[in-house]
């Protein structure tokens, strides 16, 4: 793709240089072109006098010369001159070198044009070398202006691409940093869950718990490099995670999952639902007599995780989970999570990406 873009850019530059050469040559010879046009309107070529034929030859010579000069100067100043000017030159040294190189090119071109003119029927006494030096000066200035505009445009496009690339790298860096915050946070909570189960002394449940924990962490590792995952994959992971919670809390916590996007290409950030469940468990008190009800459903383009409020008097959380999730969603989709709370319930809506 990169080589294709470079090729297209080069073709565009060559095209601009050719068109500019033809237009400037036309403008510089418009009087002669008008004279020749009227000449062909008045009589056929066989009726032309020697002087008129010489004028036609002059026109062709000057038109081609100026076209080639403008084309060469545009391309030379746009890219070729960098091969003649050292990259380590800065400031006035680079400007002086640029002027010298362009003067040498101009003198070389005028010399070549002067030598070519000797092979055609041109009055050598009138068309001296000094005449050729002055003849192309305005065409060369026009070519330099066009080359400068092309360079400025190219630099602006390059700067735009560079800024876009830097923004992308910054976004990826921030996103990766936010994802790396998940593992220690989640690991700490699952270890607490496992330690609580081990204290009960049920070996079979402990082994099943370890197996489920292995599945959970396998999902975490698999999704570590992904900005988004399918909702269906996230729910499969959540079911394993819920098993871990149910083993620890039993009937004190209840879940209701109702989603309509399990077979569609709809995506959310990985571990997003898990973070919300973890947040609910962390900030609420619950028991078999007063269980915690957690609902996971989809409404429009959002996955909504809600729960009844049985808030702890003094919560140990610092809002890391919700803040982290909101930043990840914002970096991926330019949207934010929606938080709703009243006296009876608390809910967080995650935007679904398609």
ChimeraX attribute file (.defattr): number of C-alpha atoms within 10 A of each C-alpha:
attribute: neighborCount
match mode: 1-to-1
recipient: residues
	/A:1	6
	/A:2	7
	/A:3	8
	/A:4	9
	/A:5	10
	/A:6	11
	/A:7	12
	/A:8	12
	/A:9	13
	/A:10	13
	/A:11	12
	/A:12	12
	/A:13	18
	/A:14	16
	/A:15	13
	/A:16	18
	/A:17	24
	/A:18	18
	/A:19	15
	/A:20	19
	/A:21	26
	/A:22	19
	/A:23	16
	/A:24	20
	/A:25	22
	/A:26	18
	/A:27	12
	/A:28	17
	/A:29	17
	/A:30	14
	/A:31	12
	/A:32	17
	/A:33	17
	/A:34	10
	/A:35	15
	/A:36	17
	/A:37	11
	/A:38	11
	/A:39	15
	/A:40	12
	/A:41	9
	/A:42	11
	/A:43	10
	/A:44	9
	/A:45	11
	/A:46	7
	/A:47	11
	/A:48	14
	/A:49	10
	/A:50	9
	/A:51	9
	/A:52	15
	/A:53	16
	/A:54	16
	/A:55	17
	/A:56	17
	/A:57	15
	/A:58	17
	/A:59	19
	/A:60	14
	/A:61	16
	/A:62	20
	/A:63	24
	/A:64	15
	/A:65	20
	/A:66	25
	/A:67	22
	/A:68	18
	/A:69	22
	/A:70	29
	/A:71	24
	/A:72	21
	/A:73	27
	/A:74	29
	/A:75	22
	/A:76	19
	/A:77	21
	/A:78	20
	/A:79	11
	/A:80	13
	/A:81	16
	/A:82	12
	/A:83	9
	/A:84	10
	/A:85	14
	/A:86	11
	/A:87	9
	/A:88	7
	/A:89	11
	/A:90	9
	/A:91	7
	/A:92	9
	/A:93	11
	/A:94	15
	/A:95	12
	/A:96	11
	/A:97	16
	/A:98	16
	/A:99	11
	/A:100	12
	/A:101	16
	/A:102	18
	/A:103	12
	/A:104	11
	/A:105	16
	/A:106	18
	/A:107	14
	/A:108	13
	/A:109	20
	/A:110	23
	/A:111	16
	/A:112	13
	/A:113	19
	/A:114	19
	/A:115	12
	/A:116	12
	/A:117	19
	/A:118	12
	/A:119	8
	/A:120	13
	/A:121	12
	/A:122	15
	/A:123	11
	/A:124	12
	/A:125	7
	/A:126	9
	/A:127	14
	/A:128	12
	/A:129	17
	/A:130	12
	/A:131	12
	/A:132	18
	/A:133	17
	/A:134	10
	/A:135	15
	/A:136	19
	/A:137	13
	/A:138	13
	/A:139	20
	/A:140	21
	/A:141	13
	/A:142	17
	/A:143	26
	/A:144	20
	/A:145	15
	/A:146	21
	/A:147	24
	/A:148	15
	/A:149	13
	/A:150	19
	/A:151	16
	/A:152	13
	/A:153	12
	/A:154	14
	/A:155	12
	/A:156	12
	/A:157	12
	/A:158	12
	/A:159	12
	/A:160	12
	/A:161	12
	/A:162	12
	/A:163	12
	/A:164	12
	/A:165	12
	/A:166	12
	/A:167	12
	/A:168	13
	/A:169	12
	/A:170	13
	/A:171	15
	/A:172	15
	/A:173	12
	/A:174	15
	/A:175	19
	/A:176	16
	/A:177	13
	/A:178	16
	/A:179	22
	/A:180	12
	/A:181	13
	/A:182	19
	/A:183	14
	/A:184	10
	/A:185	14
	/A:186	16
	/A:187	12
	/A:188	10
	/A:189	13
	/A:190	16
	/A:191	12
	/A:192	12
	/A:193	17
	/A:194	18
	/A:195	13
	/A:196	15
	/A:197	19
	/A:198	16
	/A:199	9
	/A:200	11
	/A:201	10
	/A:202	10
	/A:203	11
	/A:204	9
	/A:205	16
	/A:206	20
	/A:207	12
	/A:208	14
	/A:209	23
	/A:210	14
	/A:211	13
	/A:212	19
	/A:213	19
	/A:214	13
	/A:215	15
	/A:216	19
	/A:217	16
	/A:218	13
	/A:219	17
	/A:220	17
	/A:221	12
	/A:222	11
	/A:223	18
	/A:224	17
	/A:225	11
	/A:226	12
	/A:227	18
	/A:228	21
	/A:229	18
	/A:230	20
	/A:231	25
	/A:232	19
	/A:233	15
	/A:234	22
	/A:235	18
	/A:236	13
	/A:237	22
	/A:238	19
	/A:239	16
	/A:240	18
	/A:241	21
	/A:242	17
	/A:243	16
	/A:244	25
	/A:245	21
	/A:246	15
	/A:247	17
	/A:248	21
	/A:249	18
	/A:250	14
	/A:251	15
	/A:252	17
	/A:253	19
	/A:254	17
	/A:255	15
	/A:256	12
	/A:257	13
	/A:258	14
	/A:259	16
	/A:260	13
	/A:261	17
	/A:262	15
	/A:263	10
	/A:264	11
	/A:265	13
	/A:266	16
	/A:267	19
	/A:268	25
	/A:269	24
	/A:270	26
	/A:271	23
	/A:272	24
	/A:273	24
	/A:274	20
	/A:275	19
	/A:276	22
	/A:277	23
	/A:278	17
	/A:279	16
	/A:280	23
	/A:281	17
	/A:282	15
	/A:283	17
	/A:284	17
	/A:285	17
	/A:286	18
	/A:287	12
	/A:288	12
	/A:289	8
	/A:290	12
	/A:291	17
	/A:292	22
	/A:293	17
	/A:294	21
	/A:295	18
	/A:296	20
	/A:297	17
	/A:298	19
	/A:299	13
	/A:300	9
	/A:301	14
	/A:302	17
	/A:303	24
	/A:304	23
	/A:305	23
	/A:306	23
	/A:307	22
	/A:308	19
	/A:309	20
	/A:310	18
	/A:311	14
	/A:312	12
	/A:313	9
	/A:314	8
	/A:315	11
	/A:316	9
	/A:317	10
	/A:318	8
	/A:319	10
	/A:320	13
	/A:321	20
	/A:322	17
	/A:323	12
	/A:324	19
	/A:325	24
	/A:326	17
	/A:327	17
	/A:328	27
	/A:329	23
	/A:330	15
	/A:331	18
	/A:332	18
	/A:333	13
	/A:334	9
	/A:335	16
	/A:336	17
	/A:337	19
	/A:338	13
	/A:339	14
	/A:340	10
	/A:341	13
	/A:342	9
	/A:343	8
	/A:344	9
	/A:345	13
	/A:346	17
	/A:347	21
	/A:348	20
	/A:349	22
	/A:350	25
	/A:351	23
	/A:352	23
	/A:353	19
	/A:354	10
